[in-house]
């Protein structure tokens, strides 16, 4: 949880199921490799679920689990605090 990019990724997933490419657009400056690593770590921690939709084209999307949803108030509070910091 304490690794860089974890909070912005969780914030991107708070709006519901999100495709990999949409997470990338929501978190500028995050490389695909690092995003993939963080998403895998979040899945292993039980905070995020990975789904693969079969069909042309195959798409992968991520969403918060019930445990991840439980963190929503904390994530929102941290985002509000970060937004209030001076530049």
C-alpha positions in Angstrom: 0.0 0.0 0.0 2.8 2.4 0.7 4.4 2.2 -2.7 4.3 5.1 -5.1 1.4 5.2 -7.5 -0.8 3.0 -5.4 -3.1 5.8 -4.2 -3.7 7.3 -7.7 -4.4 3.8 -9.1 -7.0 3.1 -6.3 -8.5 6.6 -7.0 -8.8 5.7 -10.7 -10.7 2.5 -9.8 -13.2 4.2 -7.5 -15.6 4.9 -10.3 -16.3 1.3 -11.1 -14.8 -1.3 -13.5 -12.0 0.4 -15.4 -10.0 -0.8 -18.4 -6.2 -0.9 -18.2 -5.8 1.8 -20.7 -8.3 4.1 -18.8 -6.3 3.7 -15.6 -3.2 4.7 -17.6 -4.9 7.8 -18.9 -6.2 8.7 -15.4 -2.7 8.5 -13.9 -0.3 10.6 -16.1 3.4 9.9 -15.7 2.8 6.2 -14.7 4.6 3.7 -17.0 2.7 0.7 -18.1 5.2 -1.6 -16.5 4.9 0.0 -13.1 1.1 0.2 -13.4 1.0 -3.5 -14.2 3.1 -4.3 -11.2 1.0 -2.2 -8.8 -2.2 -3.6 -10.2 -0.9 -7.2 -9.7 0.2 -6.3 -6.1 -3.3 -4.8 -5.4 -4.9 -8.0 -6.8 -2.7 -10.2 -4.6 -3.6 -8.0 -1.6 -7.3 -8.6 -2.3 -8.1 -5.0 -2.9 -8.6 -5.2 -6.7 -10.1 -7.8 -9.0 -8.9 -8.4 -12.6 -11.4 -9.4 -15.2 -10.8 -10.4 -18.8 -13.7 -9.9 -21.2 -13.4 -12.4 -24.1 -14.4 -11.3 -27.5 -13.0 -9.1 -30.3 -11.2 -7.3 -28.9 -10.2 -9.0 -25.7 -10.2 -6.4 -22.9 -9.0 -6.4 -19.4 -10.6 -4.3 -16.7 -10.1 -3.9 -13.0 -12.4 -3.1 -10.1 -12.2 -2.7 -6.4 -13.2 -5.7 -4.3 -15.3 -5.4 -1.2 -12.1 -5.0 0.8 -11.0 -2.3 -1.6 -14.4 -0.5 -1.3 -13.8 -0.6 2.5 -10.8 1.7 1.9 -12.8 4.2 -0.1 -13.3 6.8 2.8 -9.6 6.7 3.6 -8.5 7.1 0.0 -11.0 10.0 -0.5 -9.7 11.7 2.7 -6.1 11.3 1.5 -6.9 12.7 -1.9 -8.7 15.7 -0.4 -5.7 16.4 1.9 -3.3 16.2 -1.0 -5.4 18.6 -3.0 -5.4 21.1 -0.2 -1.6 21.2 0.0 0.1 24.3 -1.4 2.0 23.8 -4.7 
